[in-house]
Amino acid sequence: MDMHIWLAYVVTAIVFSLAPGSGTVNSISNGLNYGTKKSLAAIAGLQLGLAFHIILVGAGIGALVAQSALAFTIIKWVGVVYLIWLGIQKWRDQSSLEARADNAELSNLVLMRNAVLINLTNPKSIVFLVALFPQFIDPTKDQFTQLLVLGVTTVIIDSIVMLGYTSVAAKMGRFIRSESVMGKVNRVFGSMFMGCGALLATSKL
């Protein structure tokens, strides 16, 4: 892959990762609630979900999903239900940061699982990747190598961006200690999760 093409893709991938979405909301929420270190498991989970989509697109299955109204609809509504469920859980969470730290409310495995499901149940990322990858792949050269480069680049950039969101949120979280304030913050993020679910519900092929 030519360097100028790769650099153009890097810019595109950065914009893709910076765009607000359910993964962004999840990263900021985890940063506020658990800090940067504990949130690393969730960031890894987001990347596992993203990597799965990249593999599907690379294998050609993603193109079939992107062109199948039924497959898109099923994945979409699973995602809608899951995001709304996460939003409701956030709304109900009223514990302070100190209490959460003492109780270790969610394990790293649970944080990772939640994040994996957030990305897996977002069919729009598959559609986006199906439309994006061909623009940067030279059909006269080895496609596997090019897909590998694009996929690894996407995951690395998204990891860095999500880590940035999480780290900034974690610093903000140091100033939020009371249950009343944390309850209001959780309701905001609960609403954002449900908002992401509502936006996903309106998405079409």
C-alpha positions in Angstrom: 0.0 0.0 0.0 1.4 3.4 -1.0 2.2 5.7 1.9 0.0 8.6 0.7 -3.0 6.3 0.5 -2.3 4.9 3.9 -2.0 8.5 5.4 -5.3 9.4 3.7 -6.9 6.4 5.4 -5.3 7.4 8.8 -7.1 10.8 8.6 -10.4 9.1 7.6 -10.1 6.5 10.5 -9.4 9.3 13.0 -12.5 11.1 11.9 -14.5 7.8 12.1 -13.3 7.2 15.6 -13.8 10.7 16.9 -17.4 10.8 15.7 -19.7 10.5 18.7 -21.4 7.1 19.0 -22.3 4.4 21.5 -18.6 3.4 21.8 -17.7 7.0 22.7 -20.5 7.2 25.3 -19.3 3.9 26.8 -15.7 5.1 27.0 -16.5 8.4 28.7 -19.0 6.8 31.1 -16.5 4.1 32.1 -13.8 6.7 32.6 -16.0 8.7 34.9 -17.2 5.7 36.8 -14.1 3.5 37.0 -11.0 5.5 36.0 -8.6 4.8 33.2 -7.0 1.6 34.4 -10.2 -0.3 35.0 -11.7 1.0 31.7 -8.9 -0.6 29.7 -10.9 -3.8 29.6 -13.9 -2.0 28.0 -11.6 -0.4 25.4 -10.3 -3.8 24.6 -13.8 -5.1 24.3 -14.7 -2.3 21.8 -11.8 -3.2 19.7 -12.7 -6.9 19.7 -16.1 -6.0 18.4 -14.6 -3.7 15.8 -12.0 -6.3 14.8 -14.9 -8.9 14.3 -16.6 -6.4 11.9 -13.3 -5.9 10.0 -12.9 -9.6 9.6 -16.4 -10.0 8.4 -15.9 -7.2 5.8 -12.6 -8.7 4.8 -14.2 -12.1 4.3 -16.9 -10.7 2.2 -19.6 -11.5 4.7 -19.9 -7.9 5.6 -20.9 -7.0 2.1 -23.7 -9.5 2.3 -24.9 -8.1 5.6 -24.8 -4.6 4.2 -26.9 -5.6 1.3 -29.4 -7.7 3.2 -32.2 -5.7 4.7 -33.2 -8.6 6.9 -29.8 -9.1 8.4 -29.3 -5.4 8.9 -32.7 -5.1 10.6 -32.1 -8.0 13.0 -28.7 -6.7 14.1 -30.0 -3.2 14.3 -32.9 -4.0 16.7 -30.7 -6.2 18.8 -28.4 -3.2 19.2 -31.3 -0.9 19.9 -32.6 -3.1 22.7 -29.2 -3.5 24.2 -28.4 0.2 24.2 -31.7 1.1 25.8 -31.1 -1.6 28.4 -27.7 -0.1 29.2 -29.3 3.3 29.4 -31.9 2.0 31.9 -29.1 0.4 34.0 -27.2 3.7 34.0 -30.4 5.6 35.1 -30.8 3.2 38.0 -27.2 3.5 39.1 -27.0 6.0 42.0 -23.8 4.9 43.8 -21.0 7.2 44.5 -17.4 6.7 43.1 -16.2 5.7 46.6 -18.8 3.1 47.0 -18.2 1.7 43.6 -14.5 1.5 44.2 -15.1 -0.3 47.5 -17.5 -2.8 46.0 -15.8 -3.2 42.6 -19.3 -3.3 41.1 -18.4 -4.5 37.6 -15.6 -6.9 36.9 -13.2 -6.3 34.0 -14.8 -9.3 32.2 -18.3 -7.7 32.4 -17.0 -4.3 31.2 -15.3 -6.0 28.3 -18.4 -8.1 27.5 -20.6 -5.0 27.5 -18.2 -3.2 25.2 -17.9 -6.1 22.8 -21.7 -6.3 22.5 -22.0 -2.5 21.9 -19.8 -2.7 18.8 -21.1 -6.1 17.6 -24.7 -4.9 17.6 -24.0 -1.8 15.5 -24.6 -2.8 11.8 -23.8 0.8 10.7 -20.1 0.2 11.3 -20.2 -2.8 8.9 -21.9 -0.7 6.3 -19.4 2.0 6.8 -16.4 -0.3 6.5 -17.8 -2.0 3.4 -18.1 1.4 1.8 -14.8 2.7 3.1 -12.3 -0.1 2.5 -12.6 -0.5 -1.3 -11.7 3.2 -1.7 -8.2 2.5 -0.3 -7.5 -0.9 -1.7 -5.6 -1.4 -5.0 -7.2 -4.4 -6.8 -4.0 -5.1 -8.6 -2.1 -5.8 -5.4 -2.4 -8.4 -2.6 -5.7 -7.6 -1.0 -5.2 -9.6 2.2 -2.1 -7.5 3.1 -3.9 -4.3 2.3 -7.0 -5.4 4.4 -4.7 -6.4 7.2 -3.0 -3.0 7.2 -6.3 -1.1 7.1 -7.8 -3.3 9.8 -4.8 -3.0 12.2 -4.7 0.8 11.5 -8.4 1.1 12.3 -8.1 -0.8 15.6 -5.0 1.1 16.8 -6.5 4.5 16.0 -9.8 3.7 17.6 -8.0 2.4 20.7 -6.0 5.6 21.0 -9.1 7.8 20.6 -11.2 5.8 23.1 -8.3 5.9 25.6 -8.2 9.6 25.1 -11.9 10.0 25.8 -11.6 7.7 28.8 -8.5 9.5 30.3 -10.2 12.9 30.1 -13.3 11.5 31.7 -11.3 9.9 34.4 -9.7 13.2 35.3 -13.1 14.8 35.5 -14.4 11.9 37.6 -11.9 12.9 40.4 -14.1 15.9 41.2 -17.3 13.9 41.3 -17.7 12.2 44.6 -21.2 12.6 46.0 -24.1 10.1 45.3 -26.4 12.9 44.2 -23.9 14.3 41.6 -23.0 10.8 40.4 -26.6 10.0 40.1 -27.2 13.0 37.8 -24.1 12.1 35.7 -25.3 8.5 35.3 -28.8 9.7 34.2 -27.1 11.9 31.6 -25.2 8.9 30.2 -28.2 6.7 30.5 -30.1 9.2 28.3 -27.2 9.2 25.9 -27.2 5.4 25.6 -30.9 5.5 25.0 -30.4 8.3 22.5 -27.9 6.2 20.6 -30.4 3.4 20.6 -33.1 5.7 19.2 -30.7 7.0 16.5 -29.8 3.4 15.6 -33.5 2.5 15.4 -34.0 5.2 12.7 -31.0 4.0 10.6 -31.6 2.4 7.2 -29.5 0.7 4.5 
